[in-house]
Amino acid sequence: MVSITVPPGADNGFHRHSGDQWTAVQEGEVTFTIKGQPPVVLKAGDSNFVPRGTIHRQQNLSDKPARYIVLNILDKGKPVAEPVPE
């Protein structure tokens, strides 16, 4: 589990994980997008689940910092994330 602070305008680019991911927004807003689907804005108190292999990204499109916690259950010996071209 890790806490992530995202400055305004930042994003982590499309990527996928070798396991499942749970995210809970603690502060601000995070725009969550599964590739090929419309974005969803998650606000403080919102959470989501991302099944393994799902191509997605998180962005902070607001003018304030956002903070969320992530729990990843990944395959042993695999990288935390694999970047995917847009």
N, C-alpha and C positions, 0 to 999 in steps of 0.2 A: 504494500500500500504506500502511496506517495501523495504528498500535497503539492499542487502545481499552482503557481501564480502566473497569470497571463496578462502582459501589459496591453493597453488599448491598441487595436489594429494588428495584433499578432495572431499567428495560427501555426499549427503543426503540420500542415500539408497532408494530402491523402496518404494513408498508410494502412497496414493490417497487422494483426497480432497472431501469434501461434497458439493462442488460448483465448479464454473469455475475459471480458473487461466490464467492470461496473464503475460508474462515475456518479458522484454526488456534488452538485454545485453548492458552495458555501457562501460565496459573495459575488455580486455582479451578475453578468449574463454571459453565457457561452452558447455560440451558435454551433450546433452539431449537425453534420451532414453525412449521410450515407451516400456514396457515389451513385448517381442516377436518380436520387430521390430529392424532394424539396427539403431545404434546411428546417431545423426545429430550434427555437430559442429556449434554452434551459435557464431558469432563474434560480436564485438562492432557494434551497429546499427541494429543488427538482433533482431527479436522478434518472439514469438509463442503464440499459444492459446492451453490450455489443458482443454478439457471438463470434467465436474464433473465425478468422479469415475474412470478416466483413471489412470492406474498404470504406474508410471514414476519415473525417477530420474534425477538429475542434478549433473554433475561431473566436476571438474577442472583437466584435465589430462595434463595440461601444466606445465611449470616451473615458471610461473608468476601468481600473484593473479588475480582473475576475480571478476567483480562486476556487479550485475544486480538488476533490480527492479522487484518486483512481486506485482500484484494486484489480490487479491482473493476476490470473492464474494461467501461467504459460508452460509450454512444453520445456522440459529440462534441456539445457544446452542450446536453445534457440535464442535468437536476438529478441529484445523486448519489442521492437517494431521493425517492419519492413516497408520502406518508402514505396509508393506506387505513383507512377507518372499520371499527371492530370490529363 
